[in-house]
């Protein structure tokens, strides 16, 4: 979903990370000055809070941020885009050249493949996103098909490979992602230079990013410098070893080999409840509006959202509001008057034009991708609502990190990435193996020390 790199990259560490099943307690969230939830400071990963789901277009400053390496500094005076590979006439274009081409605009949802990872149980490694690693943007740029036609795609083309200006850390592989030629030729697939009516910001891919509507964010490569047409499937690291899904239910906690999985592509039908928030109180007899947003992937538009206020015994249709677009989200609301003093579970489920509907129980997968279980919040209906209680602060003292941890794990990212995990010793052992395979220099004599620290600092929560 952004550009990244591998081999003991921060991205590699996060590929130790994935998403599942119940509604477990999430770690307390730090907040940025704009109210964004900080999942990682270095590299920067920011999550939109729930109140962002009441906006049809997500403001740029509230749009989630996912980065794996340092954000590159791009100078338009020297930047250009090359289109090459399995084409008749490779082209090199400046931004002025691109802006002179016919433009296209699309409203579309950009969602991290790992959005919702923090809900999976048993937990999986990675950024423990809640609901907000997603946003609905207005994207303007040039159709990819127009660029490909200009270069002259040869018969037998299979994929289009995106490359960006980001620089891998150390020995990590360069982050490159490909999409099938059929998706590349879709009129909605564009290379965007504007977001919400203004030039892309550096965090969101300046000067050019891929917009692959309906697909997860790993295909929306940022800072694009190269588009290469290929006559075979990509065998690069980031297509064969990351952003993979088994494509079927697997036993929770199981390990699935990379060659038994396929790259993540389309998003799934999904809804989020923006209000009321989980754990709050509502006033008995006072009308409120349950509201949120819903979206889907390649399958089609959202055609309905249903809400239950009685633990799923009965369902009633919510009102769809605002604009309806092929790839954007749909806002919805449901008028409701709580009756009686009681604890209530509010559920919401969306349906798209293909007939697909959100599942009641999430299928588990070893990377924690594509969470889309029925949305749920628990509230208390009371006669006199009280303010939510402040979050309890931790009473324990975190163990001091060993020198091996600082030298091995903090090279590419801060410890906030690690502290949010909920992994068992066996899971941490597998993650260390994975990181060593990707280039992490873990000395044999330090392995048990590292494992002890990781389990104490970021093990299963009691």
N, C-alpha and C positions, 0 to 999 in steps of 0.2 A: 503494500500500500504506500510505501514510500521507497526511496532507494535505500539500499543497504549494502552490507558486505558480510563476509564470513570469517572462518578461522579465528576463533577466539575474538570475534567481533562482539560488540554488544548485541548485534543482531544474532550472532551465533549463540550467545548466552541466552538470548530470548527464544531462540529456536529450541532451547531447552524448555520452552514454555508453551502451553496450549490451552482448551476449554470444555461442561456438562450436565447437571441433573437436578439437584434440589435448590433451595434458596438459602445458602449458608451465610453466616455473618461475614462481611467483608472487613478488611482493615480500615482503620480510620483514615480519612482523606485529608491531605494537606491541600490548601487552596492558593492559587495564584492571585495577584492583585485584581484580576478581572473575574474572580470567582471560579476559574477553571480548576478542576481536580488535577493535581500534579502526581502522575504515576512515576515519572522519572525526571530528574533535573539534568542529567548529562548522560547521553543525549536527551533532548527535551521531548517528553511525551505527556500531553495534556488531554484531559477528558472533559467533555461538556457536561455540566450538571443537568439534572432533570428538567429544570425550568426552560431549557433550550428547546424542548419538544413542543412548545406552544407557538413557535415561529415557523412559518412556512419556509422562508429562506433563512438559513442559519447565518448570522453575521460573521464576518471573517474573524473578528477577535474572539468569537465564541466557538469557532469551528475547531474540532479536535485536531491535535498535532501528533503525528507519529514519525519519529526519526530514528535511524539506526546508527548513523555516523554524523560527523560534523556537517552542518549545512554549508554547501559550497558557495563561494562568492563568484558570481557570474558577471562579466563585463560584456554588455551588448555590443560594444565596439569590436570585440574580437570573437564573440560567440557566433556559431552558425549551426545549422541542422543539416546533417547528411542523410540521404535516403539512398541505400545501396543494397548489395547482395544479389539476389536472384531477380535482377531487373535488367532492362535493355539499356537504359540511360541514367546512371546514377546522377543525383543532383545534390548540390550544396546551396542552402538558402540562408540568407540573413533574416532577421526579424522583420525588416522592412519588406523583404520579398514575401514573407508569409502573410503579413498584414495586407498586402495588395491582392492576395487571393480571396475568392468568395468566402465569407465567414459563415459560421453556423453557431446557433445558441441552443443549449439544452439545459433543462432543470433536472438534476439527478442526485441521487443519494450516493454519497461516498461513505462506506462502512468498512472499518478494519475487519479482516477475517476473524480476528480474535476478540471482537467485541462480545462481552458477556462471559469471558473466560473466568472471571472471579466467581461465577455461579456454579461451576462444575464441581461435582462430588462423585468419586474422589478427585481432588484437585490435580491440576496439571501445571507444569512450570510455564513461566512467561509473565508478561505484564498482566496484572489481575484487573483487567477492565471491568467496569460495571456495565451500564447501559449506554454510556455516552461517547464511545469511540465511533461516532457517526455524525453526519451532518447532511443537510440538503442544500446544495449550492446551485447557483446560476452560472453556467460555464460557457464561455465564448472562445472560439478559435477556428481552426481550419479542419475540415473533414479529412480524416486519414486516407479515405479512399481517393480524394482529390490529389493528395501528395503521391500516392501509389500509382495513380494513372499517369501522373506527370513523369514518373520514373519508368513506367512501362513494366508492369509485373509480367514475368515470363510464365508460360504454362508450367504446371507442376509445383507452383508455390504452395507451401504447407503452413508456414507460420510467419509472424512478424515479431522481431526481437527488439525490445526497447533498451537503450543504454542511456545513462545520465551522467551529469558532471560531478557527482559525488565521488569521493576518493576512499577506497577501502582502508581499513586500519590494519597495519602490519601485513600478515600473510593471508588475510581473508580474501575470498573470491569477490570479484566485482559483482555488484548487484545488477543482474540483468534478468528481465522477465519477458516471456513471449506470450502471444495470443494466437489462436488459430486464424487462418486467413479469412474464414467466413466472418469472424467477429471483427477483424480489421476492416473488412469491406462494408460492414454495417454502417448506414448513414449517420447513426447516432454516435459512433466512435470518433472522437475528435482529439486533436492536440490543442489544448486550451492555453491561451495567453492572458485571459481575463477570468476573474472570479467575482461574482456579484457586481459586475459593472466596472471593476477597476483591475489594473494589472495585478497578476499574481504576486503575493508576497514571497519572500525567500523561503519561509517555513512551508509554504504550500506549493512550492515547485518552480518559482521564477527561474527562467522566463517562459518555460513551456512544460506542461505536464500532460500525460495521457489521461483521457476521460473515457473509461470503458464502461458504459452504462449497464446497470444490472449486475455487474460483477464485483467481487470483493476488492478491497483497496490494494491488495498486493499487485494487481495488474495496472493500477493507476500510477505508473512510474513518474517520478518527479525529475525536474532539472534536465529534461531530455536533450541530448545532443545527437543521438543516432537512432535511426530506424532501419533495420536490416531485414530484408525479405529472405527467407530460407526455404530450401526444398526438402527439408527434413525436420523432425521434431528436435527441439533444443535438448542438448545433453548437458547443459551448464548446471553448476552446483545448485543454483537457486530455483531451478525447475525440477531437479531430481531429488533434492534433499530437504526442501523447505516448502511451507504452504501446501502440505499434502493432507488428503482426507481419505479414509478407507472407503467412503461411498456406500457404507452399509453399517448397521448397528454392530458394535463389538462389545465384548464384556468390559464393564467399567474397570479401569486399572490395567488393562492388558497392553502389551507392547506389540505394535504392528510394524513390520519391516517396510522401509521406504519403497521398495519395488512392488509392494502389495497395495500401494495407495496411488492416488491420482492428484494432479494439481487442483487446488480450489478454484472454482470458476464462479458460477452464479450465486447470488445471495438467495436467501429463503424468505418466504412470507413471514412478517414479523410485526409486532406492535409493542409500544412502550406506554406505560401509564405515567404521565407527567404530574398529574394532581388527582387525588391527594397522594402525598408521599408515604412511603412505608413507615409504620410506627407512629403516625400522628393520630390526633383525635379529631372527630367531627362532632358537630352539635346535633343532638337528637331533635328532629322536627324542623331543622333548618335546611332548605334546599341548597344543594351544591351542584357543580358540574364536574363530573369525572371526565378528564380529557387527556389526550395524548396524540401520538402520531403512529402511522402504520406504513409499511413499504414492502416491496418484494423485489425479485430479481428479473431474470429473463422471462419468467412465466406470464407476466402481464400486469395490468393495473390492479390496485386495491378496489374491490367491489363491495366490501362490507366489513364492519367491525362489530363484534358482539361483546356484551359486558354481562358479567354475573356478579351479584352482590350477596350470594348465598352459598359460597364455596363450590360453585359450579353445578348446583342442582338445576337451576334454570338460567336461560340466557335470553337477553333482549338486544335488539339492534341499536347501536349508537348512530348518531347523526354524522355523516361525512361532511366536512366543511372545506372551504377554500378551493384552491385549484386542483384539478385532476390532470396529471401528466403521465406519460408512459414510464418514466424512471424516477420521478420525484416521490416524496412521501405525501401521504394524505393525512390532514389533521382530522380529528374526530372528537365528539363530546357526547356525554350521556347524562341528562338531568336526573338527579337522584335526591330523595329526601330520606335520610336515615331515620328509622323508627325504633324506639326502645333502646335501653342501655345494654350494649352487648359488644363483643369482639367480632369483627367482620373481616372476611377475606374477599377482596375485590379482584376479579379476574377479567382479562381482556384477550380476545383472540381475533386475528384478522384472516380474511379470505381474499384470494386474488382471482383474476378472471380465468385462470386455468382450473379453478376448483380446489386448489391447495389451501389447507388451513393449518394454523399453528398446532403443533402437538401438545398434548397435556403434559407429557414427560419427555425430557430431552434425551436424544440418543447421544451416548458418550463417544468421544473420539480422542486419540492420544495427543492431539495438538490443541484441543479446546477451541476448534473453529466453528463458526456458523451457528452459535447459540440462537435458538428461536422458539423456545418453549413459551407456552401461554404466559402473558405478563401477569404479575401478581403483586399486590400490596396488602398488608394487614393494617387495619385501623380499628380504633375504639370509638364507638358511638356513646357519647356521654351528655348529660344535661348541661354542664358547664365545662367547655373544653379548657384545658390547661396548656401552657406553653410546653413544647417538647423538652424533655430533660436533657441537660448537657451531656455530651459523650463522656464516659468515664475514662480517665487517664490511666495508663498502665502503671501498675504498682511495682513491677519487677524492674531490675536493672539489667539491661542488655549485656551479654558477655562481651569482654574486650576482644576485638578481632586479633587473631594471630598475625605475625609478620607475613606468613605465607599467603594469607588471605589478601592482604594489602598489595603484595607483589604480584599475585596471580589473577585476582578477580577485579581489582579496581583500576586496571590499566585502561579499560575501554568504557567503563560506566561507573556510576556511584553505587553505594550500597543500598539505595532505596529500591533498586530493581530486585535485589535479593530479599530484603526484609518483607516484601509483600507476598512472598511465596508461602505455600502451606504443605511442603513436601516431606514425605517420610524419608528415613535413612536410605532405604532401598532406592527411592526415586532420586535422591541427591547423588547416590553412588552412580546411577545411570547417567545423570547429568554431567558428572565429572568425567565419565568415560567419553561422553559425546564431545565435551569441550576439549579433552585431550586429543581426540581424533581430528578436531578442527584447529589444533595448533596451540592450545593452552599448555604452558610449561608447568605441569604439576610434578614436583619431585616426589618419588616414591615414599621417601621418609616423611613427607608432609601430608600425605593423603589422609590418614586417619585423623590428624589434627584438623584438617579442613572439614572433613565430614562431621566431626564432633561440633565444630563451630556452626556449620550450616544448619545442622539439626536443632541446635539450641537456639539459634537466632531466627530461623525461618522454617521451623518444623510444623507439624500439624497443631492447630490451635485447640486447646482444651476448652 
